[in-house]
Amino acid sequence: MFAHRRVSLKLKMFGGAMAVVLFVSAVIALLARWILVTSLNRELEQRGVAIGQSLSERASGFILDKDRANLVSLVFDAAQLGERRILVSYIFIEDAEGRILANTFIRPFPGQLTHVNPLPDGAESSIKLVDFEDKQAIDIAVPVREGIYTLGAVHVGLSKSHIDSLVGTLRTTFLGFIAAVTVVMFLIVLRLSNAVAGPIARLTRAADAVSRGSLEEPAALLGLRDTAPRDCPAYADTDLPCWHFDQSRTEAVGANPQNVPTCRECRFYRKAGGGDEVAQLAESFGNMIWSIRLYRRRLRESEEKYRSLFDSNPDPVFVVEAANGRILDANSQAEDVYGYARKELLGRAVGDLEPGAGEVGVAAYLGDRDAPDRVLFPKLRHVRKNGAPLYVNLHACRIAYRGRDAVIVSATDVTELVEKDAQLIQASKMKTLGEMSAGIAHELNQPLNAIKLGSDYLRLVTEGGKLPPADNLAAVTAQISEQVDRAAAIIAHLRDFGRKSQPQLGNVDLNDPIRGVFAIIGHDLSLQDIAVRLDLGTLSPIKAHANRLEQVFFNLVVNARDALLAAACPDNAAKGRAIAIATRMEQGRVTASVADNGCGIPENVRHKIFEPFFTTKQAGQGMGLGLAITYGIVKDYGGDILVDDAPGGGCVFRLTFPAARDGAPQGA
């Protein structure tokens, strides 16, 4: 079977066709020989019978008259007539007793012929092959009758050698004809096999060349020219591969059915070259090569464009394998920013660049099957080769890279921006603390006054030469200690608030920074006759900095306070100033609302209130940075902030944050 499969198509076609021709020729030759030879022998035998019968009719009288001279003359005349001298070897006549009456032998009659072919009773003839004088003859015996009596028999001996010579001549002629037909068929089959197998062999060599990546060699083998269409009948745009090679093109243009018959007029469908099936196959193969060449050119252009964008990108760009998080490629800017040589980056785990990233970062993104195809991680902390931190806005997008699932990562260095934001937030904190100095001073004065009263009591008792009662002494010292702890807690809270936030995110209960805000400014709000209503629910923690969230709520509460005390809203005092803060879990997200019952924010300026340096306050009462800083902090934690009208008048700020995945709900 294997050897049969390795035989070429040309040899199979040629060999098969010739085998059929030879078999048919052989069958025809055998049948023809049998038919012709049998017919020839039968014809000669009938001719011999006719000669014998003719002699028999004429010889009966001579036998009755015992005229042997005429009998002899009769047999010689019959034997020498025309071509009989070649065909007839002998003729003899015998009487009923088998005595020879006349013969054509000029020498003594051969004894072998006597009684060699007797006639059966009643037979009209008898044919038998006989040997005589080292020769062979077909002896044909015909009876000589006169009425009902049999007078003798006539024997006509046909030359066997002459008959064989005639058969041989006939066989040679016929075999020559069969051989000539076979040679003609051989030439025809050879030409047909070359006509069919030749183009297929060229197509096979062309296909092998295509599989080796060569597209010029097939073009030369098939005699192809640059057949790129210049006039697309359907789309006119030949910059992209023809749509019938790329069905997505049809989808891109809306699958207009009117285009289909138009495109079917294209020569790629019409088979402009015509010809048989093999020629059409070669034309289709040429079209395929044209399409591959076009795709390859487009692919090369796309790769060059990608490489140009990749290398010239001002930001570090990495290609990371999705399966193992290893870096497959990196541009030169990545070397400059991270301090690694390119060969050090290739194969390195991307997690080495973002230690402690936790739920954010490329490593976490690769491990999240539900993550979207594109994602942005703002202000992500990375480290350089020397351990120095940097902050990046990181864009990640899933791609296919050299047959593998990968993620292309673009990291924009925003370290300077983050540091400036931190400085701005810190300055905003200091400004808030300055504005809240009166309330803070009052918060500290309360424990200081209590300590002062207790210490004065003890001093007056001791100056009178007495000792304070034991119960009073214990109560006073306990109160002093409690007030000292309270003052220390206030100072510690102020110190924490004024401290810069750590880079690492932590799990924060949103209720804690809200309580911290009112620990500092709660008394100040009460002095200004502003009621505060807290409705804090049970929340899941969020990934954030408690210090910065406290700044967020400071800004919102201070803005609410300023709105309630604004001179442009004189009815606030009459209806009772109030600030309401509520927290809830809604659809898996942590929400908080800060509402006041002031005059609200005009609709036409709401879209500007989060812009830096935009303020509705009078000159000298604000710089317009508080809400901009608040907006930036909320966005850094993946949250959102919106402003709306409050149900009872005024406005409400609604904040939402994603819950931390590793956090559990916290008590109120």
C-alpha positions in Angstrom: 0.0 0.0 0.0 2.8 2.4 0.9 4.7 1.7 -2.3 1.4 2.2 -4.2 0.9 5.6 -2.5 4.4 6.7 -3.5 3.8 6.1 -7.2 3.2 9.3 -9.0 -0.1 10.3 -10.4 1.4 10.4 -13.9 2.7 6.8 -13.6 -0.6 5.7 -12.2 -2.6 7.2 -15.0 -0.2 6.0 -17.7 0.2 2.5 -16.2 -3.5 2.1 -15.6 -4.5 3.3 -19.1 -1.9 1.1 -20.8 -2.9 -1.9 -18.8 -6.5 -1.4 -19.9 -5.4 -0.9 -23.5 -3.2 -4.0 -23.5 -5.8 -6.1 -21.9 -8.5 -5.1 -24.4 -6.0 -5.6 -27.2 -5.2 -9.0 -26.0 -8.8 -10.0 -25.7 -9.6 -8.6 -29.1 -6.6 -10.4 -30.6 -7.6 -13.8 -29.1 -11.2 -13.4 -30.2 -10.3 -12.2 -33.6 -7.8 -15.0 -34.1 -10.3 -17.6 -33.0 -13.0 -16.2 -35.3 -10.8 -15.6 -38.3 -8.8 -18.8 -38.1 -11.9 -20.9 -37.5 -13.7 -19.2 -40.4 -10.7 -19.6 -42.7 -10.4 -23.3 -41.9 -14.1 -23.8 -42.3 -14.0 -21.9 -45.6 -11.1 -24.0 -46.9 -12.8 -27.2 -45.8 -16.0 -26.2 -47.6 -14.0 -25.4 -50.6 -12.4 -28.9 -50.5 -15.9 -30.4 -50.1 -17.1 -28.5 -53.1 -14.2 -29.7 -55.2 -14.8 -33.3 -54.1 -18.6 -33.1 -54.8 -17.9 -31.6 -58.3 -15.5 -34.5 -59.0 -18.0 -37.0 -57.6 -20.7 -35.9 -60.0 -18.5 -36.0 -63.0 -16.6 -39.2 -62.0 -19.6 -41.5 -61.6 -20.0 -42.1 -65.3 -16.3 -42.8 -65.8 -16.4 -45.3 -63.0 -19.4 -47.1 -64.4 -17.7 -47.1 -67.8 -14.4 -48.1 -66.2 -12.8 -45.3 -68.1 -9.7 -44.7 -66.0 -8.0 -42.5 -68.5 -10.8 -39.9 -68.2 -10.8 -40.3 -64.5 -7.1 -39.5 -64.3 -7.6 -36.6 -66.6 -10.5 -35.4 -64.5 -8.5 -35.4 -61.2 -5.5 -33.7 -62.8 -7.7 -31.0 -64.4 -9.4 -30.4 -61.0 -6.0 -30.3 -59.1 -4.3 -27.9 -61.5 -7.2 -25.4 -61.9 -6.2 -21.9 -60.9 -5.0 -21.5 -57.3 -5.9 -25.1 -56.5 -2.4 -26.2 -57.6 -1.2 -24.5 -54.4 -4.0 -25.4 -52.1 -4.6 -29.1 -53.2 -1.9 -31.5 -52.4 -3.5 -34.5 -54.0 -6.8 -35.9 -55.3 -7.6 -39.5 -55.7 -10.6 -41.6 -56.5 -11.2 -45.1 -55.1 -14.0 -47.6 -55.8 -16.3 -49.1 -53.2 -13.7 -51.7 -52.3 -11.0 -49.1 -51.7 -9.1 -49.7 -54.8 -7.5 -46.6 -56.2 -8.9 -45.8 -59.6 -7.1 -42.4 -60.3 -4.8 -40.0 -58.5 -2.7 -36.9 -59.0 0.5 -38.4 -57.8 3.2 -38.7 -60.5 5.0 -41.2 -58.4 3.8 -44.3 -56.7 0.6 -43.7 -54.6 1.5 -43.3 -50.9 0.3 -46.3 -49.1 -0.4 -44.2 -45.9 -3.5 -42.7 -47.6 -5.2 -46.0 -48.3 -8.1 -46.4 -46.0 -7.0 -43.5 -43.9 -10.2 -41.6 -44.1 -13.1 -44.0 -44.7 -16.5 -42.7 -45.2 -19.1 -43.8 -42.7 -22.3 -45.2 -44.2 -24.6 -42.5 -45.4 -22.2 -39.7 -44.6 -21.9 -36.8 -47.1 -18.3 -36.1 -46.3 -15.5 -37.0 -43.9 -12.6 -34.7 -43.0 -9.5 -35.8 -41.3 -5.9 -34.7 -40.8 -3.6 -37.2 -42.4 0.2 -37.7 -42.7 1.9 -38.8 -45.8 5.4 -38.6 -47.1 6.5 -36.4 -44.2 3.7 -34.0 -45.0 0.3 -33.3 -43.6 -2.9 -32.8 -45.4 -6.6 -32.3 -44.5 -8.2 -35.2 -46.3 -11.8 -34.6 -47.4 -13.6 -37.7 -48.5 -16.8 -37.3 -50.6 -18.9 -40.3 -51.8 -19.5 -41.0 -55.5 -23.1 -42.2 -55.9 -25.2 -43.3 -58.7 -28.8 -43.4 -57.6 -28.9 -45.4 -54.4 -25.6 -47.1 -55.0 -22.2 -45.9 -53.8 -19.6 -46.4 -56.4 -16.6 -45.1 -54.5 -15.2 -42.0 -53.0 -13.3 -38.9 -54.0 -10.5 -37.8 -51.6 -9.2 -34.2 -51.8 -6.1 -33.5 -49.8 -5.7 -29.8 -48.8 -2.2 -28.8 -48.1 -1.8 -28.3 -44.3 1.4 -26.2 -44.8 -0.4 -23.8 -47.2 -3.3 -23.4 -44.7 -0.9 -22.8 -41.9 0.8 -20.2 -44.1 -2.5 -18.4 -44.7 -3.3 -18.5 -41.0 0.2 -17.2 -40.2 -0.1 -14.3 -42.6 -3.5 -13.5 -41.2 -2.2 -13.6 -37.6 0.8 -11.4 -38.5 -1.3 -8.8 -40.2 -3.8 -8.7 -37.4 -1.2 -8.5 -34.6 0.6 -5.8 -36.5 -2.7 -3.9 -36.6 -3.2 -4.4 -32.8 0.4 -3.3 -32.2 -0.1 -0.2 -34.2 -3.3 0.6 -32.3 -1.4 0.0 -29.0 1.4 2.4 -30.0 -1.1 5.0 -30.9 -2.9 4.5 -27.6 0.4 4.6 -25.8 1.2 8.0 -27.3 -2.3 9.3 -26.5 -2.2 8.1 -22.9 1.3 9.5 -22.4 0.2 12.9 -23.7 -3.0 12.9 -21.6 -1.1 11.9 -18.4 1.5 14.6 -19.0 -1.4 17.1 -19.6 -3.1 16.2 -16.3 -0.1 15.4 -14.1 2.1 18.2 -15.3 0.0 21.1 -13.9 -0.7 19.2 -10.7 3.0 18.6 -10.2 3.7 22.3 -10.7 0.9 23.1 -8.2 2.4 20.6 -5.7 5.8 22.3 -6.0 4.2 25.7 -5.7 2.3 24.5 -2.5 5.6 23.2 -1.1 7.2 26.5 -1.8 4.3 28.3 0.0 4.7 26.1 3.0 8.4 27.0 3.1 7.4 30.6 3.2 8.3 31.5 -0.3 5.7 33.3 -2.4 8.0 34.3 -5.3 8.9 30.8 -6.4 5.2 29.7 -6.8 4.6 32.9 -8.8 7.4 31.9 -11.1 6.2 28.2 -11.3 2.7 29.2 -12.2 3.6 32.1 -14.3 1.7 34.5 -12.0 2.0 38.3 -12.3 1.0 41.0 -9.9 -2.8 40.4 -10.2 -3.8 42.8 -7.5 -7.2 44.2 -8.5 -7.3 47.9 -9.2 -11.0 48.2 -9.6 -13.0 46.5 -7.0 -16.6 46.3 -8.4 -18.2 46.1 -5.0 -16.2 48.3 -2.6 -13.8 50.2 -4.8 -11.3 50.0 -2.0 -8.5 47.6 -2.8 -6.4 48.6 0.2 -7.9 45.7 2.1 -8.0 42.1 0.8 -11.0 41.5 -1.4 -14.1 40.8 0.7 -14.6 37.3 -0.7 -11.2 36.4 0.8 -12.2 38.1 4.1 -15.8 37.6 5.0 -15.5 40.0 7.9 -15.4 42.7 5.3 -19.0 41.9 4.4 -19.9 42.2 8.1 -18.1 45.4 8.4 -20.1 47.1 5.6 -23.4 45.8 6.9 -23.7 42.7 4.7 -25.4 44.7 1.9 -26.9 41.9 -0.2 -26.7 44.1 -3.3 -23.0 43.9 -3.2 -22.9 40.1 -3.5 -24.0 39.9 -7.1 -21.7 42.8 -7.9 -18.7 41.0 -6.4 -19.6 37.9 -8.3 -18.8 39.8 -11.4 -15.2 40.0 -10.2 -12.7 38.0 -12.1 -11.9 36.0 -9.0 -15.4 34.4 -9.5 -15.6 34.5 -13.2 -12.4 32.4 -13.7 -11.3 34.7 -16.5 -8.6 32.3 -17.6 -11.1 29.6 -18.5 -9.7 26.2 -19.3 -10.4 22.8 -17.7 -10.7 22.0 -14.1 -6.9 21.7 -13.6 -6.4 25.2 -15.2 -9.2 26.6 -12.9 -7.5 25.0 -9.9 -4.2 26.7 -10.9 -6.0 30.0 -11.2 -7.6 29.6 -7.8 -4.2 28.7 -6.4 -2.8 31.9 -7.9 -5.6 33.9 -6.3 -4.8 32.3 -3.0 -1.2 33.2 -3.4 -2.2 36.8 -4.2 -4.3 36.9 -1.1 -1.5 35.5 1.1 1.0 38.0 -0.3 -1.5 40.8 0.4 -2.1 39.6 3.9 1.6 39.2 4.5 2.3 42.7 3.3 -0.5 44.0 5.6 0.8 42.0 8.5 4.4 43.2 7.9 3.1 46.8 7.8 1.1 46.2 10.9 4.0 44.7 12.7 6.3 47.6 11.7 3.7 50.0 12.9 3.3 48.2 16.2 7.1 48.0 16.6 7.4 51.7 15.9 4.7 52.6 18.4 6.1 50.1 20.9 9.7 51.4 20.7 8.9 55.1 20.4 6.3 55.2 23.2 7.4 57.7 25.8 6.0 55.4 28.6 7.3 52.0 29.6 5.4 49.3 27.8 5.6 45.6 28.6 4.2 42.5 27.0 3.3 40.0 29.7 2.4 36.3 29.1 -1.0 35.7 30.7 -0.3 32.1 31.7 2.7 32.8 34.0 3.0 36.6 34.3 6.4 36.6 32.7 7.6 39.6 30.7 7.9 38.7 27.0 8.9 42.1 25.6 9.7 45.6 26.8 10.6 48.8 25.1 13.6 51.0 25.8 11.7 53.4 28.0 11.0 50.6 30.4 14.8 50.1 30.7 15.2 53.8 31.5 12.4 54.1 34.0 12.9 50.8 35.9 16.6 50.6 35.6 16.7 47.1 34.3 18.5 46.1 31.0 16.1 44.6 28.5 17.6 41.1 28.9 17.0 41.4 32.6 13.3 42.3 32.1 12.7 39.5 29.6 11.5 36.5 31.5 11.1 38.4 34.8 7.8 38.1 36.7 5.8 41.3 36.4 5.0 40.9 40.1 8.7 41.9 40.9 7.8 45.4 39.6 4.8 45.8 41.8 5.5 44.2 45.2 2.6 44.4 47.7 0.1 45.4 45.0 -2.5 43.1 46.5 -5.8 43.2 44.6 -4.6 45.7 42.0 -1.8 45.5 39.5 -1.0 43.3 36.6 -0.4 40.1 38.5 -3.9 40.3 40.2 -5.4 41.2 36.8 -4.0 38.1 35.2 -5.4 35.9 37.9 -8.9 37.4 37.6 -10.9 35.5 35.0 -13.8 37.9 35.3 -11.7 41.0 34.7 -12.5 43.1 31.6 -10.3 43.0 28.6 -9.0 46.5 29.4 -8.4 48.0 32.8 -6.8 51.1 34.3 -5.0 51.0 37.7 -4.4 54.6 38.8 -1.4 55.6 40.9 -0.1 52.1 41.3 3.1 51.8 43.4 6.0 50.1 41.5 9.7 49.8 42.4 12.8 50.4 40.3 15.7 48.0 40.2 17.4 50.0 43.0 14.3 49.7 45.2 13.2 53.3 44.8 9.4 53.5 44.5 7.6 55.2 41.7 3.9 55.6 41.0 2.3 54.8 37.6 -1.0 55.0 35.9 -1.2 51.5 34.5 -3.2 50.5 31.5 -3.5 46.8 30.8 -5.1 45.2 27.7 -5.4 41.5 26.7 -3.9 40.6 23.3 -2.7 37.6 21.4 1.1 37.7 21.1 2.9 35.2 18.8 0.2 32.6 19.4 0.0 33.1 23.1 -2.5 34.9 25.4 -0.7 38.0 26.7 -1.4 41.4 28.2 0.2 44.6 27.0 0.9 47.0 29.8 1.6 50.7 29.5 2.8 52.4 32.7 2.8 56.2 32.9 5.1 57.5 35.5 3.0 59.9 37.7 5.4 59.9 40.7 5.8 63.7 40.5 2.1 64.2 40.2 1.4 61.9 43.2 3.8 63.8 45.3 2.3 67.1 44.4 -1.2 65.8 45.1 0.1 64.6 48.5 1.5 68.0 49.2 -1.7 69.7 48.1 -3.8 67.4 50.3 -1.5 68.0 53.2 -1.7 71.7 52.7 -5.5 71.4 52.5 -5.4 69.5 55.8 -3.4 72.2 57.5 -5.8 74.8 56.1 -8.7 72.9 57.5 -7.0 72.6 60.9 -6.4 76.3 60.9 -10.1 77.0 60.1 -11.1 74.6 62.8 -8.7 76.0 65.4 -11.5 77.6 67.5 -13.3 74.3 67.7 -10.1 72.4 68.4 -9.1 74.8 71.1 -12.5 74.4 72.7 -12.2 70.6 72.6 -8.8 70.9 74.3 -10.0 73.5 76.7 -12.7 71.3 78.2 -10.3 68.7 79.6 -7.8 71.4 80.5 -10.5 73.3 82.5 -11.5 70.1 84.3 -7.8 69.4 85.1 -7.5 73.0 86.3 -10.5 72.8 88.6 -9.4 69.5 90.1 -5.8 70.7 90.7 -7.1 74.0 92.2 -9.4 72.1 94.6 -6.4 70.0 95.7 -4.2 73.1 96.1 -6.8 74.9 98.2 -7.3 71.9 100.5 -3.6 71.5 101.1 -3.0 75.2 101.6 -5.6 75.0 104.5 -3.4 72.4 106.2 -5.9 69.7 105.6 -5.9 66.6 103.7 -8.7 66.0 101.1 -11.1 63.3 102.0 -10.1 60.0 100.6 -13.2 59.7 98.4 -12.8 63.3 97.0 -9.1 62.7 96.4 -9.8 59.5 94.4 -12.6 61.2 92.4 -10.6 64.3 91.6 -7.4 62.4 90.6 -9.5 60.0 88.5 -11.2 62.9 86.7 -7.9 64.6 86.1 -6.5 61.3 84.6 -9.6 60.9 82.4 -9.3 64.5 81.1 -5.6 64.1 80.5 -6.4 60.9 78.4 -9.1 62.8 76.5 -6.7 65.7 75.7 -4.1 63.2 74.7 -6.6 61.4 72.4 -7.5 64.7 70.8 -3.9 65.6 70.2 -3.1 62.2 68.9 -6.1 62.4 66.5 -4.9 65.8 65.3 -1.4 64.4 64.8 -2.7 61.4 62.8 -4.8 63.7 60.7 -1.9 66.0 60.0 0.4 63.1 59.1 1.0 62.2 55.5 -0.7 59.0 54.4 1.3 55.9 53.9 1.6 54.6 50.3 0.0 51.2 51.1 -3.8 50.9 51.0 -5.5 49.3 53.9 -9.0 48.0 54.8 -10.9 51.0 56.2 -14.4 51.2 57.7 -15.9 54.3 56.2 -17.7 55.1 59.4 -14.3 55.6 61.2 -13.2 58.7 59.3 -16.7 60.1 59.6 -16.6 59.8 63.4 -13.0 61.3 63.4 -14.3 64.4 61.6 -16.9 65.1 64.2 -14.4 64.4 67.0 -12.6 67.5 65.9 -15.3 69.9 64.5 -18.4 68.5 66.2 -18.3 71.1 69.0 -17.6 73.9 66.5 -20.7 73.0 64.6 -22.8 72.9 67.8 -21.5 76.4 68.6 -22.7 77.6 65.3 -26.1 76.1 66.0 -25.8 73.3 63.3 -27.4 70.0 64.2 -25.6 66.9 63.0 -27.5 63.6 62.4 -25.4 60.5 61.9 -27.0 57.4 60.5 -24.1 54.9 60.1 -24.9 51.4 58.9 -23.0 48.2 59.0 -20.4 48.4 56.2 -17.8 46.3 54.4 -14.4 47.8 54.5 -12.9 49.5 51.5 -9.4 49.7 50.2 -8.3 53.3 51.1 -6.4 55.5 53.5 -8.4 56.5 56.6 -6.4 59.7 56.8 -7.4 60.8 53.3 -11.0 59.8 53.7 -11.2 61.9 56.8 -10.0 64.8 54.6 -12.8 64.0 52.2 -15.5 64.3 54.8 -13.8 67.3 56.4 -14.2 69.1 53.1 -17.8 68.1 52.5 -18.9 68.9 56.1 -17.0 72.3 56.0 -18.6 73.1 52.7 -22.0 72.2 54.1 -21.4 74.3 57.2 -20.3 77.3 55.0 -23.5 76.8 52.9 -25.7 76.9 56.0 -23.9 80.0 57.3 -23.8 81.8 54.0 -25.4 85.3 54.0 -27.1 84.6 50.7 -29.2 82.0 52.5 -30.8 84.0 55.5 -33.7 81.5 56.0 -31.4 78.8 57.2 -31.4 80.0 60.8 -35.2 80.0 60.8 -35.7 76.5 59.6 -32.9 75.0 61.7 -29.5 74.3 60.2 -28.7 70.6 59.9 -26.1 68.3 58.4 -27.1 64.6 57.8 -24.6 61.9 57.1 -25.7 58.3 56.3 -23.8 55.2 55.2 -25.2 52.1 53.7 -24.3 49.0 51.7 -26.1 49.2 48.3 -25.6 46.5 45.6 -22.3 45.4 47.0 -20.8 48.9 47.1 -20.2 51.1 50.2 -22.2 54.4 49.9 -22.2 57.5 52.0 -24.2 60.7 51.7 -23.5 64.1 53.1 -26.6 66.4 53.0 -27.4 69.8 54.3 -30.6 71.8 54.2 -29.1 75.0 52.9 -29.9 76.8 49.7 -28.3 74.2 47.4 -26.0 74.5 44.4 -27.4 76.2 41.3 -27.9 73.7 38.4 -25.8 75.7 36.0 -22.6 75.4 38.1 -22.9 71.8 39.3 -20.8 70.5 36.5 -18.0 72.8 37.5 -17.8 72.4 41.3 -15.2 69.6 41.1 -12.9 71.7 38.9 -9.8 73.1 40.7 -10.1 76.8 41.7 -13.8 76.9 41.0 -15.8 78.3 44.0 -19.1 79.9 44.7 -17.8 81.5 47.9 -17.0 85.1 48.2 -13.4 86.3 47.6 -11.1 85.4 50.5 -13.4 82.6 51.8 -12.1 79.7 49.7 -9.7 78.8 46.9 -11.9 76.2 45.2 -9.5 73.3 45.9 -11.4 71.4 48.6 -13.9 69.6 46.2 -11.3 69.1 43.6 -9.1 67.3 46.1 -12.1 65.3 47.4 -12.9 64.3 43.8 -9.4 63.1 43.2 -9.2 61.1 46.4 -12.5 59.4 45.8 -11.4 58.5 42.2 -8.1 57.1 43.5 -10.0 54.6 45.5 -12.1 53.5 42.5 -15.1 55.4 43.9 -17.5 58.0 42.5 -19.0 61.2 43.8 -22.2 63.0 42.6 -24.0 66.0 43.8 -27.8 66.3 43.8 -30.6 68.2 45.4 -31.4 67.1 49.0 -35.1 66.0 49.6 -35.7 68.8 52.2 -33.8 71.5 50.2 -30.1 72.1 50.1 -27.8 69.6 48.4 -26.5 66.1 49.0 -23.1 64.6 48.0 -23.4 60.9 47.3 -20.2 58.8 47.5 -19.8 55.2 46.4 -16.8 52.9 46.8 -16.1 49.3 45.8 -16.0 47.0 48.8 -12.7 45.3 49.6 -12.7 41.7 48.4 -10.9 40.4 51.4 -13.0 42.4 53.9 -15.9 41.4 56.1 -18.7 43.8 57.1 -17.9 46.0 60.1 -20.2 46.9 63.0 -21.8 50.4 63.2 
